[in-house]
Amino acid sequence: MKQIHIPFTIFLILILIGCGGGGDGGGNSTVEANAPNPITPINNTLPSNTTWPGYTWDVLENTEDAGMDATKLTQALNYAFLESRNTQGVVVIRHGVIVAERYKEGFDKDSLATSWSAAKSFTSALIGLAIDQGYINSVDDKACIYLTEWDCGELVCQAIGCPLSRGEISIRDILEMRSGLEEKSGVSIYSGADDQLAYSLDRLAYDASGTKFVYSNEDSMILGAVIKTATGLTAKDYAEKELFTQLGMTGDWWTDKENNTMTYCCIDTTSRDFARFGLLFARQGAWNENQIISQEWMDESNKVATGLSNYGLHWWVYPSTGFIGALGLHTNDIWVSKDLDLVVVRNSTYTKIGTDSVRTGSNIHITSGPNSWNNTEFLTYITSSIN
C-alpha cells in the first residue's frame, strides 16, 4: 500500500480551520475495552475496499490485517486523549472496519457527539442527492428559483453603493461560500434568531456572486430552503429518508423554532455513525451494492473550487495530502482519504442541554474544545502507520 506523506505546511493550514476537542493518554492497544467484540480476521478474510459495516462495525484486533502499525495508531490516540484535549471519541476506519477507537471515561460507542459545522458537508450531500434524483436541475441553477422570498428579477438601483441583485446568486455560489450576501454583525444565528431561515434570507448582496469567499452559517442555512422547495421535504426528513437510513446511521438534526433544519450545523449522532458518512465519501458515494450519491457529485463537490485554495462545495479539500474534511467547531471533524480508504473521526466532549432538538430556550449544545490541537501531528501518526 502506497504511503502518503503529509507536508507540514499544508497541515498548519488545517490547524486554523479545524473548528476542537479529555481523557488520559494511556493504553497500548489500538482498540479500547469499551469498543467490544474484536475479531481477526473477519470471516476468515482480510478487510479490503469491498468490506462494509453491517448494523454494527467490525473491530479489527490485529491492525496489521488492515496494513497498519498498532504502535503508531496508539500514538494518535494518546495524542488525542491528553487531558487538555477534551476529546470525547476517536474512531479510525480502514478498509471498512474499525482499526482504532477510544472514548473518554464516562463515554462509549453509544454516546452522542455533535457535528457543529461538519453538518455543512451533509447538506452538500443532500444537494447532490437532489440533483441526482432530478429535484434540482443543476448546481448552477439560480437559488432564487427555489426561494419564494427572493425575486429572480429583482430590480436594484444603479448608484454607487447600491445592493446587487440576489437573482444572480447560484446554488454553487452558496456552496462555495461566495454568495456575495452581506455579513450581519452583532448577532449569532445560532443564539440570536428564532427563525434562522428568515434571518438568513433577509440579507442584501453587496459583492458580485462567485467572487469573494466569506465563510457563512447564514448561507448554509439558505440551502435548507432550497432542499425543501425542491424535494417537498425538510432537509432533516430528506436526510433521514435518503441518506441516514441508507447508511444505517441515526442522526438527530436540530431545527430552529420555526422547524427549519439548521443546515449549517448540529447533527447529533455517535462517532461511529459519523464514520459511516465518511466511509460513503471514501468509497465515492457507494454503499454496499448501491450508488447512494453519484460519482459525478463526488468529483464535483470534493474538488477545490476555481479561485479558492482549500474549499469545494461545503467540503474542505487538500489535494496535496489526499484528504477532504467535514470540519466543525471545537475539532468535531470527519477526515476522509479516498486513496487510502481511510476515515478518521474526532469529536469533542458534548453535553446536550434541554429535552428537545429545537434551538430555542434552554435547548443548546455545550462542547469543549481542545486547549491545543495540531492536525499535522494527529493525522500523521495515522497515515504513517500505513505499511
C-alpha positions in Angstrom: 0.0 0.0 0.0 1.4 3.4 -1.0 2.2 5.6 2.0 1.0 9.2 2.0 3.3 11.9 3.3 1.6 14.9 4.7 3.5 18.2 4.2 3.9 20.0 7.4 3.0 23.4 5.9 -0.3 22.1 4.5 -1.5 20.8 7.8 -0.5 24.0 9.6 -3.3 25.5 7.5 -5.7 22.8 8.8 -5.0 23.9 12.4 -6.6 27.2 11.5 -9.8 25.8 10.0 -10.3 22.8 12.3 -13.0 24.3 14.5 -11.8 21.4 18.8 -11.7 18.7 21.2 -10.1 14.9 27.8 -9.1 11.8 29.0 -5.8 10.2 29.8 -3.5 9.1 27.0 -2.5 5.7 28.4 -3.1 2.3 26.8 -1.1 0.2 24.4 -3.9 -1.3 22.4 -5.4 0.5 19.5 -8.8 -1.0 20.3 -10.1 0.0 23.8 -12.1 -2.1 26.2 -15.2 0.0 25.5 -15.1 -1.0 21.8 -16.2 -4.6 22.3 -16.1 -7.7 20.2 -12.8 -7.5 18.4 -12.3 -10.1 15.7 -9.4 -11.1 13.5 -9.6 -11.8 10.7 -13.1 -11.1 9.6 -15.0 -14.1 8.1 -11.5 -15.6 7.6 -10.7 -12.9 5.0 -8.7 -9.7 5.3 -10.7 -6.4 5.1 -10.5 -4.5 1.8 -12.2 -1.7 0.0 -15.1 -4.1 -0.6 -15.7 -4.6 3.2 -18.7 -2.8 4.6 -20.2 -2.4 8.1 -23.5 -4.1 8.8 -25.8 -3.0 11.6 -22.6 -2.8 13.7 -19.0 -2.2 12.8 -16.4 -5.0 12.8 -13.5 -4.2 15.0 -10.1 -5.5 13.9 -7.9 -6.7 16.7 -4.8 -7.2 14.6 -4.3 -3.9 12.7 -1.7 -5.5 10.5 -4.6 -7.2 8.7 -5.5 -3.7 7.5 -1.9 -2.8 6.7 -1.5 -0.5 9.7 1.0 -0.4 12.6 -0.6 -0.6 16.0 2.1 1.4 17.8 1.6 4.5 15.6 -2.2 4.2 15.9 -1.8 4.2 19.7 0.3 7.3 19.4 -2.5 9.0 17.6 -5.0 8.0 20.3 -2.6 9.1 23.1 -2.2 12.4 21.4 -5.9 13.0 21.2 -6.6 12.0 24.8 -4.1 14.2 26.6 -6.1 15.8 29.4 -6.1 19.2 27.8 -7.5 18.0 24.5 -11.2 17.5 25.7 -11.6 14.6 23.3 -14.8 12.5 23.7 -14.2 10.0 21.0 -11.9 9.0 18.2 -12.7 6.3 15.6 -10.3 5.3 12.8 -11.7 3.2 9.9 -9.5 1.4 7.3 -10.9 -0.9 4.6 -14.4 -0.7 6.2 -13.5 -1.8 9.7 -12.5 -0.1 12.9 -8.8 -0.3 13.5 -8.6 2.2 16.3 -11.1 3.6 18.8 -11.1 5.2 22.2 -13.5 7.2 24.3 -13.2 9.5 27.3 -14.1 8.0 30.7 -17.9 8.1 31.0 -18.5 7.9 27.3 -18.6 5.0 24.9 -19.5 4.0 21.3 -23.2 4.7 22.0 -22.6 8.3 23.3 -23.9 11.1 21.2 -21.5 13.7 19.8 -22.4 16.7 17.7 -21.2 17.9 14.4 -21.3 21.7 14.5 -20.2 22.8 11.1 -19.3 19.3 9.8 -23.1 19.2 9.1 -22.4 21.6 6.1 -20.9 18.6 4.2 -24.1 16.6 4.9 -26.0 19.5 3.4 -23.8 19.4 0.4 -24.5 15.7 0.0 -28.3 16.4 0.1 -27.9 18.9 -2.7 -26.1 16.2 -4.7 -28.8 13.7 -4.0 -31.5 16.2 -5.1 -29.7 16.8 -8.3 -29.2 13.0 -8.9 -32.9 12.4 -8.3 -34.0 15.2 -10.6 -35.4 17.6 -8.0 -32.7 20.2 -8.8 -31.6 20.7 -12.4 -28.0 21.8 -11.7 -25.7 23.2 -9.0 -25.6 26.2 -11.3 -29.3 26.9 -11.0 -30.1 30.3 -9.6 -31.0 29.9 -5.9 -34.0 32.2 -6.4 -35.8 29.5 -8.4 -36.2 27.6 -5.1 -36.7 30.6 -2.8 -40.1 32.3 -2.8 -38.6 35.1 -0.7 -36.2 36.1 -3.5 -37.3 37.6 -6.8 -35.3 36.3 -9.7 -36.0 39.5 -11.5 -35.1 41.7 -8.5 -34.5 45.3 -9.5 -31.7 47.2 -8.0 -30.6 50.8 -8.2 -27.6 51.8 -10.2 -26.0 54.3 -7.9 -22.7 53.5 -6.2 -23.2 51.5 -3.0 -26.5 50.1 -4.1 -27.0 46.3 -3.4 -26.7 43.9 -6.3 -29.5 41.5 -7.5 -29.8 38.3 -5.5 -31.3 36.8 -8.6 -27.8 36.2 -9.8 -26.7 34.0 -6.9 -26.4 30.3 -7.9 -26.5 27.3 -5.6 -22.9 26.8 -6.5 -22.1 30.3 -5.2 -23.7 29.5 -1.9 -21.9 26.1 -1.6 -18.6 27.7 -2.3 -19.3 30.4 0.3 -19.2 33.1 -2.4 -22.8 34.3 -2.4 -21.9 38.0 -2.1 -24.5 38.4 0.6 -23.8 40.9 3.4 -22.5 39.8 6.8 -24.7 40.8 9.7 -22.7 41.7 12.7 -23.5 41.5 16.4 -26.0 38.6 16.2 -25.2 34.9 16.2 -27.6 33.0 14.0 -27.4 30.1 16.5 -28.3 32.1 19.6 -29.9 35.2 18.3 -32.7 34.2 15.8 -35.8 32.1 16.4 -36.5 32.0 12.6 -32.9 31.4 11.4 -34.0 30.9 7.8 -35.8 34.2 7.6 -32.8 35.9 9.2 -30.5 34.3 6.6 -32.7 35.2 3.6 -33.2 38.8 4.7 -29.7 40.0 3.6 -28.7 42.1 0.7 -25.9 41.4 -1.8 -23.0 43.8 -1.9 -20.4 41.7 -3.6 -20.7 40.1 -7.0 -21.7 36.4 -6.5 -19.0 33.9 -7.2 -16.1 36.2 -6.2 -15.4 36.9 -2.5 -15.1 33.9 -0.1 -16.9 34.5 3.2 -17.5 31.5 5.4 -21.1 32.0 6.4 -23.5 29.9 8.5 -26.4 32.0 7.1 -25.5 31.0 3.6 -25.6 27.3 4.5 -29.0 27.8 6.2 -30.4 29.0 2.9 -29.6 25.7 1.3 -32.2 24.1 3.6 -34.9 26.1 2.0 -33.6 25.1 -1.5 -33.8 21.4 -0.5 -37.3 21.8 1.0 -38.7 23.6 -2.1 -37.1 21.1 -4.5 -37.9 17.9 -2.7 -41.0 18.7 -0.7 -39.2 17.5 2.5 -37.3 19.4 5.1 -33.6 18.8 4.9 -33.9 16.8 8.2 -36.6 14.5 6.7 -34.9 14.2 3.4 -31.6 13.2 5.1 -33.4 10.6 7.2 -35.1 9.1 4.1 -32.4 9.2 1.5 -29.1 9.3 3.5 -29.2 8.2 7.1 -31.4 5.1 6.5 -29.3 4.0 3.6 -26.1 4.2 5.7 -27.6 2.5 8.7 -27.0 5.6 10.9 -29.2 7.5 13.3 -28.9 11.3 13.1 -30.8 13.8 15.1 -30.6 17.0 13.1 -31.7 20.1 15.1 -34.2 22.7 13.8 -34.9 26.3 14.7 -38.1 27.3 16.4 -39.9 27.5 13.1 -39.0 23.9 12.2 -36.3 24.9 9.7 -33.5 22.4 9.6 -30.2 24.0 10.8 -28.3 23.0 7.7 -25.1 24.8 8.8 -24.7 22.7 12.0 -26.0 20.5 14.7 -26.4 16.8 13.8 -26.2 14.7 16.9 -25.1 11.1 16.4 -22.3 8.7 17.6 -18.7 9.0 16.4 -19.2 5.6 14.8 -22.2 6.9 12.8 -20.2 10.0 11.7 -17.7 7.4 10.3 -20.5 5.9 8.2 -20.9 9.2 6.4 -17.1 9.4 6.0 -16.9 6.0 4.5 -19.6 6.9 1.9 -17.2 9.6 0.7 -14.1 7.4 0.9 -16.0 4.9 -1.4 -17.0 7.6 -3.9 -20.7 7.6 -3.0 -21.2 3.8 -3.0 -22.6 1.8 -0.1 -22.5 -2.0 -0.4 -24.1 -2.7 -3.8 -25.8 0.7 -4.1 -24.5 4.0 -5.5 -26.2 6.3 -3.0 -24.7 9.5 -4.4 -23.4 9.8 -8.0 -19.7 9.7 -8.9 -20.3 13.0 -10.7 -21.3 14.7 -7.4 -18.4 13.2 -5.6 -16.0 14.6 -8.1 -17.7 18.0 -8.2 -18.1 18.6 -4.5 -14.7 17.3 -3.4 -12.5 19.3 -5.7 -11.1 22.7 -4.9 -13.4 25.4 -6.4 -11.8 27.6 -9.1 -10.1 30.5 -7.5 -10.1 29.1 -3.9 -7.3 27.5 -2.0 -8.8 24.6 0.0 -12.6 24.7 -0.3 -15.0 22.9 -2.6 -18.8 22.6 -2.3 -19.1 22.8 1.5 -16.1 20.5 1.9 -12.5 21.4 2.9 -10.2 20.0 0.3 -6.4 19.4 0.5 -5.2 17.8 -2.8 -1.6 17.7 -1.6 -2.5 15.4 1.3 -5.3 13.4 -0.4 -7.6 14.4 2.4 -11.0 16.0 2.4 -12.7 17.2 5.6 -16.1 17.8 7.1 -14.9 20.1 9.8 -16.7 21.5 12.8 -16.3 23.9 15.8 -14.1 22.5 18.6 -12.5 20.0 16.2 -15.6 17.9 15.6 -14.1 16.5 12.4 -14.5 13.8 9.8 -11.4 13.3 7.7 -11.5 11.2 4.6 -8.8 9.8 2.3 -10.2 8.1 -0.7 -6.8 6.9 -1.9 -6.1 5.2 1.5 -9.7 4.0 2.0 -9.4 5.8 5.4 -11.8 7.7 7.6 -10.8 9.5 10.9 -13.5 10.9 13.2 -12.6 13.0 16.2 -15.3 14.5 18.5 -15.1 16.9 21.4 -16.9 16.3 24.7 -20.6 17.1 24.3 -23.4 17.8 26.6 -26.9 18.4 25.3 -28.8 20.9 27.5 -32.6 20.7 27.4 -35.0 18.0 26.2 -35.7 18.9 22.6 -33.6 19.2 19.5 -35.0 22.6 18.8 -32.8 25.6 19.2 -34.9 27.7 21.4 -35.0 28.5 25.1 -32.8 26.2 27.1 -32.1 23.7 24.3 -28.5 24.2 23.5 -25.2 22.4 22.7 -22.3 22.5 25.0 -18.9 21.3 23.8 -15.4 21.8 25.0 -12.6 22.5 22.5 -9.0 21.4 22.9 -6.6 23.8 24.5 -4.2 22.9 21.7 -4.5 20.7 18.7 -2.2 20.1 15.7 -3.8 18.2 12.8 -0.3 17.6 11.4 0.8 15.6 14.3 -2.5 13.7 14.8 -3.1 12.7 11.3 0.5 11.9 10.5 0.5 9.3 13.3 -2.3 7.6 11.5 -1.1 7.9 7.9 2.4 6.9 8.8 1.0 3.7 10.4 0.1 2.5 6.9 2.5 -0.1 5.6 
